Each structure stands twice: as C-alpha cells, then as structure tokens.
Amino acid sequence: MSAASHPNSHSTPNTQSPDLVIVGGGIVGLWCAERAAKIGLKTVLIEKGRIGDGASGGFLGALMPHQPVNWIAKKEFQLDALMSLETEVGALEDATGLTCGYRRCGRLMPIYTENKLRQSQTWQSASADNWPTRSPSGGVINWALLPDTPNTDWLSPDPSLLACDFDTLSARVNPRAMLQALATKCTSTKVEIRESTTVRTISKDGTLTFEDGNMLRPGHVIVAAGYEAFDLLKPLTGIPLGFGVKGQAALLQPRTPVSPDLPIIYARGTYIISHDNGLVAIGSTSETVFDHPRSVDGELENLIQNARALCPCLDGAEVVERWAGVRPKAVGREPVVGTLPDAPNVVLASGGFKITFGIAHRLADAALGAITGRLVALPPKFDIAYHYASGT
C-alpha cells in the first residue's frame, strides 16, 4: 500500500525536542497523533517505512462487534467504540474532504448446524439486551435470524443451510483510505511525519536512538508500532508483551459490478467484504508460525477458493492484489495500553488483533490520557499490569 508521502516527511531527526514522539504510522499511531495535535502537543510521528506499510495497510476493514452474550467490560468498550467511530469518521471526512470508505453494511453469517442455530438464537436475544437500537446517525440496529440467504448472488444457496444470522450493527471501512485521511488531518494540524526512519532503541527516560545514530529526547513517547513494539520495548519490559500473527488477504474485481451495500459475509473462517470502489476483499489467515511475514502462499489460494465457493459473484473475478502482513497480539490476548512501570515517559499502545480499526481512536484516547493525566477508563484486561502478569 503506502499512503502518499507527505511534504514534511524526512528521515533525519532534528535536534529540537517535541512534546511527544509517536513510534508507528499505523491506525493506532495516527489516531494518537490526531488526538495529540488536538490538545496542542508538538508531535512527531516516526514510521520506519511509509504510512500504512504494516498490518494497518491491508484492505479488509471489518468492524464487527463481539458476541452479545456474557456481557463484560471488554465488550462494552468495543461497542461504545464502534458506535462513536461513525461520528469520528464523519468529522474526519469533513475536515479533510477525503472518504474513509465507511459504511454500516451489516454482517451475514450462514448457519449449518443445529448447535449453531441454538447458539444464534441465544445471541439474538442477548443483542436486544446489550446493543443499542439506533446508530448515531439513526440507523436501526438489530439481530435477525433469516430462513435463507437473502441474496443468492452474494451468498450461495446451500442445501445444508439452516438459517442465516444477520446483524445491522457491523460496518466496514477502507483501511488505506482511512489511513490517508488521518495522515492528511495530522499534517494539516502541524504533526511532523517522518517516514523511512527507524528507531533502534528507546531508553528509560524516553530518549530515542535512530538507526543512523541520531538521537531525540521528547517529553513523552507512545509506541504504537504493532507487533514490532514488543521487541522494541523488551529491553525496558524484560519480558515479551506480545507477538505477531500473520494474516493473508486478497482483493478481487468481480466481472459484474456488485453493490457496496452488501453485508460482510463471515463463513467457514472466511471474510468477504464489498467496498465502495467496486472491489471485494477476502481474508484472512491467522498464522502464528511463519518464515516470511510479507509473502503469500497456498494458504491464501485456499482462502480465495473458499470465497469463490461461498460467493457466486466472485466466480471468474480477477485477483488484483494479494497481501500479507503481521498483526500484533498481546500476551494477555487483549489490547495493551499504559505507561511502562520502569519508564514513566514511555507509553505502549498495541495488540488489538482483528478489532483494532474499530477501537483505535479509543486506544489513542487512553494513550494520551496516560500522558496528560486525564485517565480514560479501560477494561481491566487492557491494563499493562495485567499483560506483565500474563507474560511472566
């Protein structure tokens, strides 16, 4: 991918000391920079490649809620984030004149077993108790059990199909378009974006040493460098706070145009998402063991075949791009946000794994709160102390 380079991007750090340096130019880092600029912090964002080179630069963009049963703080946090993102995206698009490809399209999940049907009936009932009935823009939010596929060109009819889950809460965004809009907003508010700049080490006082030997000591550092944040901070944490999970995905051009209003399909481990640009994204694998983080292989080809079997409109569709990247997963399984115990000027914000795009703006609020003292309430398992305990 890579969003376009920005006029103020450069790779040689200057000697001035900003209030805040953000390491990582993915979705979390960009939201942190947007929030920092809003409260007047002199901010520099460091990206070792180009904006969106990492896991954020894929093309699925699914924004799906957790199951509405067994309601806990984590699910409440994600729901609130998904609701507020609709308003956040609208404000971002108004400020930049760019589209983020956001649409509350809903989600369709076929049901093939009696056990799953009983589970879905429980989920449907729980959604009425735990989900709002309207989105911020007034759209109806509900969970329905449909007797069959509502669109046989989108989801293939199947003799073994018992019903379909359909919720109208789920949404999607174009990840690359959203990164571009955030980067544009940041540069317009005087955030300095330095691409092609690699941070080699971060010391306890927050001093950054770059690959070229230059150093920079800001007031605070937020490390939002995805899975690479865990190794970068290991000299300060003493333990690995997370690891990377590889994902592969593909972007297809159907032979006949498909509607951008179509719901996300999630079936048999495969996501199928129709975007505003007429392309359909499919994904994704979850590989904890891999040799080459950016290469695609037979696992993706199997995914493409599965998507074609599920979705008749993908028959004969051209594969216009194959993608692979590594997503962060914290040791405690949940996102991790907080100040490092032994480095009071360094904040970690990472590990959302599959849900990051929907909650990144709220993770940014929490990361900035750790710096300003305006603490944001987080689910207990997001706390850095919980992850320290999980990693030992």
Summary of the structure (lengths in Angstrom):
residues: 392
radius of gyration: 20.9
end to end distance: 36.6
largest distance: 67.5
contacts: 1392
relative contact order: 0.19
helix: 32%
strand: 25%
